[in-house]
Amino acid sequence: MSDDKNTNDLVLEEFTAQLAKHGIAIDSIDDEGLVHIQRGGADLKVSLDNVRKNYARDNDKRHIQELVETIVDYNGVGEGLPSDWETVRPDIFASLCPRDDFDFHDVLHHPLTEEVEKIYLYTGDDRHTWIAPRNLEDWNVTEENLTQQANANADRLLSETEIEIQEIDGHKLGCFNTSRPDLKASLLLAPSLRDRILADFGFPFFAVVPVRDFCYLFSEADSEYLLARLGPTVVDEYQDSGYPVTTEVWRFSDEGIQAIGRYPIDGETD
């Protein structure tokens, strides 16, 4: 399949058709091949490069569908949020987003690993709205205030969350059982997570988070055994979800979060 970014591109044609089913139109395609879509009051810039690569590899339209689902769910950067800080603060969380598909210049974000950005969300009104710098001005708070609130909310949610542990040949594998599965990725960023799981998993510990509502935790002592067995599950979850994060393997230590490797997606070599 040709990789040309034009109207004859099969991926672009399918992408356009699937967007149209949701009443969304492409506004333009710039010289860099970024697709511009007006969504949530923002000019959303979308790269199809990663989708083209995956589609060329396995001829599976699910890759296109996943990107469309993300755009449909997108509510804009900072649009329509309450202007009162006391109103929004209980629903502020940090979350994770893959770096490949979006231009983050209008979003409060920080690189977390080579593949993942840390962003901030307002999760009230049954939606996820990405937070922009202008929202901080509206709320008269600093980014430090925002981070502190996101941490406090994640700690609160973690305190209400059961960490289920299953044993595989004597090796412990943990997962979050929470009333907010859409915020499981946010729980990985909770400052109290280390103390919460210390007795069962020790420190440092490992995690995989292929999608925002699915992750596993395990100890460094069990990592060699479990990493050899989790690959198919991680890749399947990543490929089948509309909200993929990464196939990276993360090590949590005093140095922070480090990606120590990644599971290759079918057809890739790593």
N, C-alpha and C positions, 0 to 999 in steps of 0.2 A: 504494500500500500504506500502511496506517495505521502511524504511528510509535508507537502506544500500546505501553507496556511492560507487557503482561499476558499471560495464558495463551492468548489468542486471537491473539497476535502470531505471524505465520507464521514469522519468523526464530527466535523463541523455541521454537516447536513443533519446528522442524527441528533446532535446536541441542540440545534435550532428547532427541529421538529418536536423534541421532547419538551423544550421550554415552552413552545407554542401551546402545548396541551394544558399548560398551567397559566396561560394568558400572559406569558413573559416574552418580550422581544429583545433581540440584540440591537443595540443602538449603532455600534460601529466596531471596526477592527482596526487597530492602529498599526503603524509601521513595524512595531516589534511583535506583531501577531497577537497582542492582548485583546481579548474580546471585552467590550464595554457594555455593561448592562446597568440601567438605572433601577436601583432596588433599594427600598427603605430610605429614599431621599439621598442616596449616595451613588456616585459613579463607581460601580463594582468592576474591577479589572480582573479578568479571569484568564489564566493560561491553560491551553489545551494540550501542552507539550507532554505532560505526564500521562494524560488519558490516551493520547495518540500512541505513545510508547507501549502502554499496556494493551491497547486494542490491537496493535500490530503484532504483539506477541501471541495473543490467544484468541483474537477475534470474538471477544465477549463484550456485549453491549452493556453489561452491568457496570463497567467502569464509567461509561457516559452517564448512566442512570444515577449513580452515586453522586456525581458532581452536580447533576440537575437537582437532586433532592436537597443537597446542601444549599444551593442557591434559592430554592423554593422556601426553605426554612429560614433563610437569612432575613432579618428584620431591620437591617441597616446598622450603621455605626452611630450609636448615640442618639438615634431618632426617636422621638415620642416618649422619652423618659420623664418621669416626674422630676420637677425642678427642686424639690425639697430633699435635702440629704437625709433627714430623719426618716423620711418615707422609704427611700431606696436602700438604706444601709443594711437591713436584714437580708436582702436578696442579692448582695454583691458577692461574687465568687471569682477566683482565678480558675482558668481552665487551659486546655491544651488544643492546639490546632496545627495541622500539617502545614509546612511552609511552601509546598510546591504550587498550590493552585491559586493563591490569592496574593494581591498586593496589600501589604499591611500598613501603608503609609498613613492612613486615616485612623488607625487603631492604636490604643495603648498596648504595646507589645514588647516582649523581650525574648531574644533567642534563648532557648533552653538547651537544645542539642542541635546537631546538624540538620535534623529533619523536622523539628518541632518548635513552635513558638508558644510562649506563655502569654495569654491574653486575659482580659477581665470582662466579666459578664454581669448584666443585670438579668435576674431570672424571675422577676415578678411577672404577673399577668400571663402566666403559662407560656412564656416564650424566653428565648435567649437573645439578648441584644448586646452586641459588642460595645464596649465603652470607649469613647474618644476623648482626647485631651480637653475638648471644649466642655464636656460634661463636668470635669473637675472645676472649671470656672463657674458653671451654673451652680454647682453645689458648694462652692467656696471651700474646697478641700484640696490638699496636696496629694500627689501620687503615693506618698508615704502613708497618709491617712487611708487611702483606698486599699493599699496593701495590708495594712493592719486590720481593716474591717474584713477583707476577704479571708485573711488568716483566722480571725475570730469566728467567722461564719463556718469555715471549713472545720475548725475544731468542734464547734457546736454540733454540726451534722455528724462528724465522726463519733462523738459521744453518744449519739442516738443510733449508731450503726453497729450491727453485729458483724464480726469478722469470722466467717465460717472457715473451718480448717478441715481439709480432707487429707488422708494419708495415702501415699502411693508407695508401696513397698517400704514403708517406714519413713518416707520423706514427706514433710509437711508442705502443703500448697494452700495458700489463703486467698479468700476473695471477699468483697464487700457485699453484705446483704442490707440494702438501704431502701428507704421509701422514696429516694430520689436517684434512681439508677442513671439518669442523665447527668448526674454530678459525680459519678464514680471517679472520673479522671481528676476532678477537683479534690477529692479526698486524698489522692497521692501527694498533694501539695500542702496538706494540713500540717502545721508545725508539731502537733501533738502525736502524729502518726508513729514517730520513733518510739516514744514511751509506751504507746498503746500496744505495739506488737513486739516489744523488746523480749518479753518472757518466752514467746513462741518462736521468734525468728532471729533474735539477736540483732547486732549492728556491727558492720554494715549489713544491708539486706538488698535483695534484688526485686525487680518488678518488670512485668510486660504489660503494655496498655495498647493493644491493637486498635481499639475503638473507645469512644468516650464512655460507653456504658459497660465495659468489660475490662477487667484487669486481674492479674494474678500477683501474689506476693510470695516470696520464699527466701530462705536463709542462704547466706553465702556457703555454708557447709553443704547444703543440698543442691547448690546451683549446678554443679557439673552433671549430676544425675538428671535433674528436671529439665535443664536446658536442652539436653539431648532428646527429650520427649515432647516438648511443648511446641516445637516448630509448626507442625501441621495445624494445630488448633489456632495458634497466633495468626498464621497466614490466612486460614479460612475465615476467621472473624474479620480480619482486615479487609479482605476482598468482598465479603458479603454484606458489609454494613454501609449505610448511607453516611455514617459519621466516623470514618477511619481516622486514626491518629498516627501510628507508626508500628513497624515490625522490629524496631530497635529493642535491645535488652538494656535495661537501666540498672545501674548500681548506685544505691543511696549511701553516702558516707559523709564524713566531716567535710569533705571537699565539695559536697553538693551532689547533684544528679549528673552522672556520666553515662553516656551510651558506650557500652563496651563491645558492641557488635550489633548485627541485625540479622533477622531471618530473611533470606532472599525470597522474593515472590516467585511463583512458578515461572520458570523460563529464564530467570536471572541467574547470574553467578555473583557470588559475594566475596 
